[in-house]
Amino acid sequence: MEKRTTKVHIPFFRSIHFKIPLVFILLLLISLQLVGAYFIRQLESEMLVSFDDRIATQTHFLEDNVRGILQNDSLEQSEKNDQLNEVLKQFNNSEIIETQVIDDNAFLLATSNPTNRGLIGQRSTDKDVEQTIFTALQTESEGYNSEKSLRMKKYVFPVFSGDNSGSVIGVINLRVTLESVYAQVQRIAIIYITSSIVSLIFAIFLAFFISRGITQPLQAMKDQADQISEGDYSGQVKIYSEDEIGQLGNAINYLSVRVRDAQELTEAERQRLDSILKHMTDGVIATDRRGKVMIINDAALMFINAVREDIIGESIIDVLKLNGRYSFRGLFDEQESIVMDFSTEEQESLIKGEYSVIQRDSGFISGLVWVLTDITEHEKIERDRRQFVSNVSHELRTPLTSVKSYSEALSDGAIEDKEIADEFLTVIQTETDRMIRMINDLLRLSRMDSGREDVLPELTLFRQFVDYTLDRFDMMMTKDDDMHIEIKRELTDEAILVEIDQDKMMQVFDNIINNAIKYSPDGGTITVRLMTSNDEVILSIQDEGLGVPKQALPHLFERFYRVDKARSRAQGGTGLGLAIAKEVVELHGGRIWANSIENIGTTFFIALPIETLGGEDEWVDEI
């Protein structure tokens, strides 16, 4: 019986002759959009960065001139102002709108804008200038001048003293226009769009031409495939060319001969894919019988920090960095889990690898399947647990040893001497109190780690709250004749509202101020400042103690960390106070950090979000 294939007419808009150009054109359009968006954005970003670098370089030269004039004590103030104005006049260019030089008390000394020279000698109210003087950090901000239709940027650079003390002697307030940068970006964007349109028109004609050359031989292959699907392998596809499509035609002609071999190969591939699918939640790598990587999933690529193109075809020994530890032949004998270290300078990464052999029923080994599991977090938790146990054991050993020693002394007869017995009992009580404080701190940190620490925030006038806290310390030092430390207040008069748990935040302030008192010299000054920056209130507590070494600052808020362990233990510290302070501040959505200069002092900063005032809160303005 003769079999006939029904020829179905396919509309042009549904045919591959239309779909190939359509897909090609759509991909080209999407690519042009993505590349264009990325190119323009990256170009804008690079040009702005280049602009910033150029301004910074120019300003460094200006800073050197300004520093020399400001530190020239032989000049009168009017002479300094004249020289500064002359320097700014030479520094001016078409991109600079105005340059100002301001001293460390925020008074304007010089300006490049002649219309503003009447303001020389007046105090600047610019928040960025005050912040730069206070923090000694450069600030930047962008804005738009609607009157002049200009995009502008403001830079505030600190001018440091030339004696390496790190003190700020003034600032340079620089306003520039960004119009030249954006104009250049716009010109390049127009060129890109024009060239893209021309390329698209050319691509449309080319796509239809290529599509026609593909669809004609494909139709012949489709007819032959229909015959093969019906079990007729005797037909032959007419070969139009010797390119890839011609090779595909030859492959179809050879298909009937290779069906049985293809079935066996498909079964082996199915077994390999089944093994991979079984462990897809972890990293999976499959090799051939020579140990070359054939398949690798995204998780495994992430674990070993590699790209697929660089891994496929490479030896599994090289990929997993097992050189010197194992050979590929030796892996068949071991068949045990292997822990591999893929850590970099930026992050730690420990991977456990387990593998099995892919083997046919005939005993032929066709490769290995590896399952990779990230155990970094597990190892880190285990290491932290061991470190925590070690720290707690170490911290408790000293007071327990003291209690044991003094108790034994009392048992051996020292209790008969009342004076000595009272002294020993006082030591025992002190060490016991110290252990109780440590255990209470540990329990509190445990509650914070597990999210069981209750925070009861209430709307608080922050300046009054700080005043109340400092009043307590003033009263304490007034009553203590042996304490000669002054607490100096520099608090803003603004009515600042924050939502805090007053008890917990009071403990944070007490901890930091107590530390400042402990480490301040007799007759020293503790300066407490309060200011606002954007949507945050920043409280700083500065002492005149020995300071903290630079290498110790990153570890200052770690648990049980002490800069001077002997001195901290002598003063009863547990090494947990700053860790608790950090946890409490972060529970309130804030930040805490410290700056320090050895032999000069340490400053702790606490930043908390400001609550914006609603209409019902207008009563605060009357306070």
NUTOR-337680 format. One record per residue (C-alpha): residue in one letter; x, y, z. Coordinates in steps of 0.5 Angstrom, whole numbers, padded with zeros to 4 digits, always signed. Each point is the difference from the previous one (the first is absolute). Layout:
NUTOR-337680
AXYZ
...
end
This chain:
NUTOR-337680
M+0000+0000+0000
E+0003+0007-0002
K+0001+0005+0005
R-0001+0007-0001
T+0001+0006+0004
T-0005+0006+0000
K+0003+0006-0002
V-0002+0006+0004
H+0000+0007-0002
I+0003+0004+0005
P-0002+0008+0000
F+0006+0004-0001
F+0000+0004+0007
R+0000-0007+0003
S+0006-0003-0004
I+0007-0001+0002
H+0002+0005-0006
F-0004+0006+0004
K+0002-0003+0007
I+0008+0000-0001
P+0000+0007-0003
L-0005+0002+0006
V+0004-0003+0005
F+0007+0003-0003
I-0003+0007+0000
L-0003+0000+0007
L+0006-0003+0003
L+0004+0005-0004
L-0005+0006+0003
I+0001-0003+0007
S+0007+0000+0000
L+0001+0007-0003
Q-0005+0002+0006
L+0004-0003+0005
V+0007+0001-0003
G-0003+0007-0001
A-0002+0001+0007
Y+0006-0003+0003
F+0004+0004-0004
I-0003+0007+0001
R+0000-0002+0007
Q+0007-0002+0001
L+0002+0006-0004
E-0004+0005+0004
S+0003-0004+0006
E+0007+0000-0002
M+0000+0007-0003
L-0003+0003+0007
V+0006-0004+0004
S+0005+0003-0005
F-0003+0006+0001
D+0000-0001+0008
D+0008-0002-0001
R+0001+0006-0004
I-0003+0005+0005
A+0003-0004+0006
T+0007+0001-0003
Q-0001+0007-0001
T-0002+0001+0007
H+0006-0003+0003
F+0004+0005-0004
L-0004+0005+0003
E+0000-0003+0007
D+0007+0001+0000
N+0000+0007-0001
V-0006+0001+0005
R+0004-0004+0005
G+0006+0005-0001
I-0004+0006+0001
L-0004-0002+0006
Q+0006-0002+0004
N+0004+0006-0002
D+0000+0003+0007
S+0004+0006-0003
L-0006+0003-0004
E-0005+0004+0003
Q-0007-0003-0001
S-0002+0005-0006
E+0006-0002-0004
K-0001-0007+0001
N-0007+0001-0003
D+0003+0004-0006
Q+0005-0005-0001
L-0006-0006+0000
N-0004+0004-0005
E+0006+0001-0004
V+0001-0007+0000
L-0008-0002-0001
K+0000+0005-0006
Q+0006-0004-0003
F-0003-0007+0001
N-0007+0002-0003
N-0002-0003-0007
S-0006+0000-0004
E-0003-0007+0004
I+0001+0004+0007
I-0006+0004+0002
E+0003+0002+0007
T+0006-0002+0004
Q+0000+0002+0008
V+0005-0001+0005
I-0003+0000+0007
D+0004-0001+0006
D-0001-0005+0006
N-0005+0004+0003
A-0004+0000-0006
F+0001+0008-0001
L+0001+0002-0008
L+0007+0002-0002
A+0000+0001-0007
T-0005-0002-0006
S+0001+0000-0008
N-0007+0003-0001
P+0001+0008+0001
T-0007+0001+0001
N+0000-0004+0007
R+0007+0003+0002
G-0005+0004+0005
L-0001-0006+0004
I+0008-0001+0001
G+0000+0000+0008
Q-0007-0003+0001
R-0001-0007+0003
S-0002-0005-0005
T-0006-0004+0001
D+0001-0005-0005
K-0002-0007+0004
D+0006-0004-0005
V+0005+0005+0002
E-0002-0001+0008
Q+0000-0007-0001
T+0007+0000-0004
I+0003+0004+0006
F-0003-0004+0005
T+0002-0007-0003
A+0006+0002-0004
L-0003-0004-0006
Q-0001+0002-0007
T-0008+0001-0002
E-0003+0001-0007
S-0007+0001-0002
E-0003+0001-0007
G-0006+0005-0002
Y-0004+0004-0005
N+0000+0007-0001
S-0007+0001-0003
E+0001+0008-0001
K+0006-0001-0004
S-0002-0007-0002
L+0007-0003+0002
R+0002-0007+0003
M+0005+0002+0005
K+0004-0004+0005
K+0003+0002+0007
Y+0006-0002+0003
V+0003+0002+0007
F+0007-0002+0001
P+0003+0000+0007
V+0007+0004+0000
F+0004-0004+0005
S+0006+0003+0004
G+0007-0001-0003
D+0003-0002+0007
N-0003-0007-0001
S-0004+0001+0006
G-0006-0002-0004
S-0004+0006+0002
V-0005+0004-0005
I+0002+0008-0001
G-0005+0001-0005
V-0004-0002-0006
I-0001+0001-0007
N-0007+0001-0002
L+0000-0001-0008
R-0006+0000-0004
V+0000-0002-0008
T-0004-0001-0006
L-0001-0007-0003
E-0003+0002-0006
S+0006-0001-0004
V+0000-0007+0002
Y-0007-0002-0002
A+0000+0004-0006
Q+0006-0004-0002
V-0004-0007+0002
Q-0006+0003-0005
R+0004+0001-0006
I+0003-0007+0001
A-0007-0003+0001
I-0002+0003-0006
I+0005-0003-0004
Y-0001-0007+0003
I-0008+0001-0002
T+0002+0002-0007
S+0005-0006-0001
S-0005-0005+0003
I-0006+0002-0005
V+0004-0001-0006
S+0003-0007+0003
L-0007-0002+0001
I-0003+0002-0007
F+0006-0004-0003
A-0001-0006+0005
I-0007+0000-0003
F+0002-0002-0007
L+0005-0004+0002
A-0004-0004+0005
F-0006-0002-0006
F+0006-0002-0005
I+0003-0005+0005
S-0007-0002+0002
R-0001-0003-0007
G+0006-0003-0001
I-0001-0004+0007
T-0008-0002-0001
Q+0001-0003-0007
P+0004-0006+0002
L-0003+0000+0007
Q-0007-0002-0004
A+0004-0006-0003
M+0003-0002+0006
K-0007+0000+0004
D-0003-0004-0006
Q+0005-0005+0001
A-0001+0000+0008
D-0007-0002-0001
Q+0002-0006-0004
I+0005-0002+0006
S-0006+0001+0005
E-0004-0005-0004
G+0005-0005+0000
D+0003+0001-0007
Y+0008+0001+0000
S+0001-0001-0007
G-0001+0007-0003
Q+0005+0005-0001
V+0001+0008+0001
K+0002+0004-0006
I+0006+0004+0002
Y+0000+0007-0002
S+0007+0002+0003
E+0006-0002+0004
D-0001+0004+0006
E-0003-0001+0007
I-0007-0001-0003
G+0003-0005-0006
Q+0003-0004+0006
L-0007+0000+0004
G-0003-0003-0007
N+0006-0005+0000
A-0001-0002+0008
I-0008-0001-0002
N+0002-0005-0005
Y+0005-0003+0005
L-0005+0000+0005
S-0004-0007-0002
V+0007-0004+0001
R+0002+0003+0007
V-0007-0001+0003
R+0002-0006+0004
D+0007+0003+0002
A-0004+0007+0002
Q-0005-0004+0004
E+0006-0003+0005
L+0003+0007+0000
T-0006+0003+0002
E-0001-0005+0006
A+0007+0002+0002
E-0002+0007+0000
R-0006-0001+0004
Q+0003-0003+0006
R+0005+0005+0000
L-0005+0006+0000
D-0004-0004+0005
S+0006+0000+0005
I+0000+0007-0001
L-0007+0002+0001
K+0000-0004+0006
H+0005+0005+0003
M-0002+0006-0003
T-0001+0004+0007
D+0008+0000+0000
G+0005+0001-0005
V+0001-0006-0005
I+0006-0001-0004
A+0000-0006-0005
T+0006-0003-0004
D+0002-0005-0005
R+0004-0006+0001
R+0006+0004-0001
G-0001+0005+0006
K-0002+0006-0005
V-0006+0004+0002
M-0006-0001-0004
I-0006+0003+0004
I+0000+0005+0005
N-0006+0004+0003
D+0000+0007+0003
A+0000-0001+0007
A+0007-0004-0001
L+0003+0006-0004
M-0002+0005+0005
F+0003-0005+0006
I+0007+0000-0004
N-0001+0007-0003
A+0001-0002-0007
V-0003+0001-0007
R-0003-0006-0004
E+0004+0002-0006
D+0007-0001+0004
I-0003-0006+0003
I-0003-0005-0005
G+0006-0005-0003
E+0005+0002+0006
S+0002-0006+0005
I-0004-0001+0006
I+0006+0000+0004
D+0002+0007-0002
V-0007+0003+0000
L+0000-0002+0008
K+0007+0002+0001
L+0002-0008+0003
N+0007+0000-0004
G+0005-0003+0005
R-0006-0003+0004
Y-0003-0005-0004
S+0000-0003-0007
F-0006-0001-0005
R+0002-0008+0001
G+0000+0001+0007
L-0007+0003+0001
F-0003-0007-0002
D+0004-0003+0006
E-0002+0005+0005
Q-0007+0002-0001
E-0001+0004+0006
S-0002+0007+0001
I+0006+0006-0001
V+0000+0007+0003
M+0002+0005-0004
D+0002+0007+0001
F-0002+0005-0005
S+0001+0006+0004
T+0003+0007-0003
E+0002+0006+0004
E-0007+0003-0001
Q-0004-0006+0003
E+0001-0007+0003
S-0003-0006-0003
L+0001-0007+0002
I-0003-0005-0005
K-0002-0008+0002
G+0001-0004-0006
E-0004-0007-0001
Y+0001-0004-0006
S-0003-0007-0003
V+0003-0004-0006
I-0005+0000-0006
Q+0001-0008-0002
R-0004-0004-0005
D-0003-0007+0001
S+0006-0003-0004
G+0005+0004+0005
F+0002+0005-0005
I+0002+0007+0004
S-0003+0006-0004
G+0002+0005+0005
L-0001+0003+0007
V-0006+0004+0003
W+0002+0005+0005
V-0005+0004+0005
L+0003+0006+0004
T-0003+0003+0006
D+0002+0007+0003
I+0002-0001+0007
T+0003+0007+0001
E-0006+0002+0005
H+0000-0007+0004
E+0008+0001+0001
K-0001+0007+0002
I-0005-0002+0005
E+0004-0005+0003
R+0006+0004+0000
D-0004+0006+0003
R-0002-0005+0005
R+0006-0003+0002
Q+0003+0007+0001
F-0006+0002+0004
V+0001-0005+0005
S+0008+0001+0000
N-0002+0008+0002
V-0005-0002+0005
S+0004-0005+0003
H+0006+0005+0000
E-0004+0005+0003
L-0003-0004+0005
R+0007-0003+0002
T+0003+0006+0003
P-0006+0002+0005
L-0001-0007+0002
T+0007-0001+0001
S+0000+0006+0005
V-0006-0002+0004
K+0003-0007+0000
S+0007+0002+0003
Y-0003+0005+0005
S-0005-0005+0002
E+0006-0005+0002
A+0003+0005+0003
L-0006+0002+0005
S+0000-0008+0001
D+0007+0000+0002
G-0001+0005+0005
A+0000+0007-0003
I-0007+0000+0003
E+0003+0001+0007
D+0003+0007-0002
K-0006+0004-0001
E+0003+0006-0004
I+0003-0005-0005
A-0006-0004+0000
D-0004+0006-0002
E+0005+0002-0005
F-0001-0007-0003
L-0007-0001+0000
T-0001+0007-0003
V+0005-0003-0006
I-0005-0006+0000
Q-0006+0004-0001
T+0003+0005-0005
E+0002-0006-0004
T-0007-0003+0001
D-0003+0006-0002
R+0004+0000-0007
M-0002-0007-0002
I-0007+0002+0001
R+0001+0006-0004
M+0003-0004-0005
I-0005-0005+0000
N-0006+0005+0000
D+0003+0003-0006
L+0001-0007-0004
L-0007-0001+0001
R-0002+0007-0002
L+0004-0002-0007
S-0003-0006+0000
R-0007+0003+0000
M+0002+0005-0006
D+0003-0006-0004
S-0006-0004+0000
G-0005+0006-0001
R-0003+0000+0007
E+0002+0007+0003
D-0006+0004+0001
V+0001+0007-0003
L-0005+0005+0003
P+0001+0006-0004
E-0003+0007+0002
L+0000+0007-0004
T+0005+0004+0004
L+0003+0007+0000
F+0007-0002-0001
R+0004+0006+0002
Q-0004+0000+0007
F+0002-0008+0000
V+0007+0002-0001
D+0000+0005+0005
Y-0003-0004+0005
T+0005-0006-0001
L+0006+0005+0001
D-0003+0004+0006
R+0000-0007+0004
F+0008-0001-0002
D+0001+0008+0002
M-0004-0002+0007
M+0004-0006+0001
M+0007+0004-0001
T-0002+0005+0004
K-0001-0005+0006
D+0007-0003-0001
D+0005+0004+0002
D+0006-0005-0003
M-0003+0002-0007
H+0002+0006-0004
I-0003-0001-0007
E-0004+0005-0003
I-0006-0002-0005
K-0001+0006-0005
R-0006+0000-0004
E-0001+0003-0008
L-0007-0002-0001
T-0005+0003-0005
D-0006+0004+0002
E-0004-0004-0005
A-0006-0004+0002
I+0002-0007-0002
L-0005-0005+0000
V+0002-0008+0000
E-0003-0006+0002
I+0004-0004+0005
D+0000-0005+0006
Q+0002+0005+0005
D+0003-0005+0005
K+0004-0004-0005
M+0002+0007-0003
M+0002+0002+0007
Q+0004-0006+0001
V+0004+0001-0007
F+0002+0008+0002
D+0002-0003+0007
N+0004-0005-0003
I+0004+0005-0004
I+0000+0006+0004
N+0003-0005+0006
N+0005-0002-0005
A+0002+0007-0001
I+0001+0001+0007
K+0004-0006+0001
Y+0005+0001-0005
S+0000+0008+0001
P+0006+0003+0004
D-0001+0004+0006
G-0002+0007-0002
G-0002-0002-0007
T-0007+0002-0004
I-0005-0004-0003
T-0003+0004-0006
V-0008-0003-0002
R-0002+0003-0006
L-0007+0000-0003
M-0002+0002-0007
T-0004-0002-0006
S+0002-0003-0007
N-0006-0001-0005
D-0005-0005+0003
E+0005-0002+0006
V+0002+0003+0007
I+0007-0001+0001
L+0003+0000+0007
S+0007+0000+0002
I+0004-0002+0006
Q+0007+0002+0000
D+0005-0001+0005
E+0008+0002+0001
G+0002-0007+0002
L+0006-0004-0003
G-0004-0002-0006
V-0001-0006-0004
P+0005-0003-0005
K-0002+0000-0007
Q+0000-0007-0001
A-0004-0001+0006
L-0006+0004-0002
P-0003-0005-0005
H-0001-0005+0006
L-0002+0005+0005
F-0007-0002+0000
E+0001-0008+0000
R-0002-0004+0006
F+0006-0001+0005
Y+0005+0005-0004
R+0004+0004+0005
V+0005+0005-0003
D+0004-0001+0007
K-0002-0006+0003
A+0004+0001+0007
R-0003+0007+0001
S-0007-0002-0002
R+0000-0006+0005
A+0003+0005+0005
Q-0006+0004-0001
G-0005-0005+0000
G-0002+0000-0007
T-0003-0006-0003
G+0001+0001-0007
L-0007+0000-0002
G-0002+0007+0001
L+0001+0003-0007
A-0003-0006-0003
I-0006+0001+0003
A+0000+0007-0001
K+0001-0002-0008
E-0006-0005+0001
V-0005+0005+0003
V+0002+0006-0005
E-0001-0005-0006
L-0007-0002+0003
H-0002+0007+0000
G+0002+0001-0007
G+0006+0004+0001
R+0008+0000-0001
I+0005+0000+0005
W+0008+0001-0001
A+0006+0003+0003
N+0006+0004-0003
S+0007+0000+0004
I+0007+0003+0000
E+0005-0003+0005
N+0002+0004+0006
I-0006+0006-0002
G-0006-0004+0001
T-0006-0004-0002
T-0007+0003-0003
F-0006-0005+0000
F-0006+0002-0005
I-0007-0002+0000
A-0005+0001-0005
L-0007-0001+0000
P-0006+0002-0005
I-0004+0006+0002
E-0007-0001+0000
T-0004+0005-0005
L-0005+0005+0004
G-0007-0001-0002
G-0005+0006+0001
E-0002-0003+0006
D+0007+0001+0003
E+0000+0007-0001
W+0000+0001+0007
V+0008-0002+0000
D+0002+0007-0003
E-0003+0003+0006
I+0005-0004+0005
end
